[in-house]
Amino acid sequence: MPKEKHLPGKLSYDKLFAAMSAKGIKKINLRNDYKIHPTTIQKITAGRTINTDNLIILCHALDCQPGDIMEYIPETAQNQDES
């Protein structure tokens, strides 16, 4: 099993789910209509990294920019949220 990298923060996809809801797009639509692999959908749900090809597909589907669907949260902000 590959060792997981320690990154200085994480990505939040809360904006993605809000945009999907506003446009009536469900996770199943990402799989069926936009051919996003179920593993990628699981990664998004878990807040893990995904590749840029999938970001392009999501931006196309939602007619938006990457910053409209994800947010970088520095590690220090994560630690404060967990306190």
N, C-alpha and C positions, 0 to 999 in steps of 0.2 A: 504494500500500500504506500503510495507516495506521501512524503512528508508535506504537510500543509505549510504554505508560506506565511510568515508573520507580516502583515501589512499595517501601515500606519493609520488605518481607518477602514471604513466600510462604505458600501453603497446602499442607499435606501431607495426602494422602488415604490414607495408610498404614492408618489406623484403619478406613476404609471397606472396603478390600480384606480386612482381617482379619475384619470383621463379615460381609462377603459370604461369605467362605470358611466361617465358622462356621455360616452359615445355608444353605449349599449353593447360593448364588446366583452365577452366572457373568455376565461382561460381556454375553454374548449374551442373557441373561435381562433385563438392563436395557433392551436394545433391543426385544426381542420382547414381553415381559410388561408392562413399565412405560413403553414408548414413549419412551425417552430416545434422542435423536438420536445417531447414530454420532460426529458431530463433538464433541458434549458428552462422550461416553465418552473420546474422544481427549484432550480438555482435562483431564479428571480424571486420566487416566493420566500426562499430562505435568505435572501439578501446577499447571495454570493455573486462572484463576477461572471459575466457572460461575454462572448466575443462580439466584436464590432459588427460583424455581419448581422447578428441578431438585433443589435441596436438599430441598424439601418432599416431592417424589416419592421421593427416596432414603430420607428419614426414615420415610415411610409404609411403604415396601417392607421396611425393616429394623426397624421398630417401635422407633425410637431418636430421640435428640436430635441437633442439628447437631454438638455437641462430641464426640459418640460416633463421628463419621465423618470429622472433619477437625480439623486442628491448625494454628494460626498459628505460623510460624517467623520471628522477627524477622531482619532483614538481618544483624545482628551475629552471630547464631547460625549463619547460613548461611556467613558468612565464616570462622568458626572451624572449621566442618565441612570446608571446602575446604582448610584449611591442612595 
